């Protein structure tokens, strides 16, 4: 497959293979962009930003909606592409396509709602006879750097609002999963957007991403990925607007009055989806000692019922991790926890990139599987003595993206919402849930800014103040 640079679909002599995480076979190849491609992309995107700025809101709405309709017509092909390049089971891949369609539809609708406000300037001393209003204008060139784990919908969450706001956008998808983003670029051009306004460069992030983020012609960067890379981008970006959607190690608190059947259902659904490779995946399970044993007894058979294998097989309930080295990393973290006193309830082994769904008991807050982002199909279960201790341990983290609580006590549920430091809080479900229109983003080292089309557009536009004297 070719990349979209400077308004044309371009190949390069040097190409990079895209491999299946399940069996390692090469499913496609993409060009390896270089510094000349970055320069061409920036030059033409700067020109395209002026075209997009002049495009009426209705036209931006109409073309985004047309792209969503094109995606609807090709849902199964897009889902298969996601499954092949990322390893997500087909059921989850289809769900991601459906969500991406929703994200672009929401972006289309928001293109018609970019408004300012009138200010009562006569309320200020000397303001009598003056009229003031605000206007939102596009940022210009937006760089969208997306991760491997949602190779279509997380691209849509950046590109949709950027175009709705009247910007040009340069996509830089993850090197492991570029095919979904390239497919989206094809559909956006087919829907009528200028090719120079929806460019997609493929290649190593350390080279291409850094060059894009450093350049002064870029006004806005939207990045989803690790905390370490996010910090590096912020260091090189300079005076730019940035949205950083970074890591997490989401806590799930289970109090003594919880419905354990529903808790187990939520743990499986939010701890093992996409082989645990979700930034809001349930990772730290903090269980009141009164129900600790009962919870583990109920959780073990539910986790062991997850079938692991070929993501294209409709019977599979969990596919591989993105790469064998990532599975080996998770394995080493689990072995480290076991050496420090944790106990293996189930799982803990791997075959290549396939990692068995894992439950660790007696995890303590100082273990790496509790303190850092595991990003794999394992949950660590920790015994707590009280609600207050659970809140304290939930907050004992540099991260703050998502957290969850199971209780039937309204007062404690509201205390949880007030006291836990996370951008997304869930009561009586796990931490992994997102409606694509809601404001989504983290506190602390989990990032800066919000996604969700309405909120992303606010960050992809500039506010101008006009005073008529």
Secondary structure as UniProt FT lines:
FT   STRAND          3..5
FT   TURN            6..7
FT   STRAND          8..10
FT   STRAND          15..19
FT   TURN            21..23
FT   STRAND          26..31
FT   HELIX           35..54
FT   HELIX           57..73
FT   HELIX           75..86
FT   HELIX           90..110
FT   TURN            111..112
FT   STRAND          118..119
FT   HELIX           121..123
FT   TURN            125..126
FT   TURN            128..129
FT   STRAND          131..138
FT   STRAND          141..145
FT   TURN            149..152
FT   HELIX           153..164
FT   TURN            165..166
FT   STRAND          168..172
FT   TURN            175..176
FT   HELIX           179..190
FT   TURN            191..192
FT   HELIX           195..197
FT   STRAND          198..201
FT   HELIX           205..209
FT   HELIX           210..214
FT   TURN            216..217
FT   STRAND          220..224
FT   HELIX           227..237
FT   STRAND          241..245
FT   STRAND          251..254
FT   TURN            256..257
FT   HELIX           260..271
FT   HELIX           273..276
FT   TURN            279..280
FT   STRAND          284..288
FT   TURN            289..291
FT   HELIX           292..304
FT   TURN            311..312
FT   TURN            314..315
FT   HELIX           324..339
FT   TURN            340..341
FT   STRAND          343..346
FT   STRAND          350..351
FT   TURN            352..353
FT   STRAND          354..355
FT   STRAND          358..361
FT   TURN            365..366
FT   HELIX           368..371
FT   STRAND          378..384
FT   HELIX           387..395
FT   STRAND          402..406
FT   HELIX           410..419
FT   STRAND          424..427
FT   TURN            436..437
FT   HELIX           444..446
FT   STRAND          447..448
FT   HELIX           453..459
FT   STRAND          461..468
//
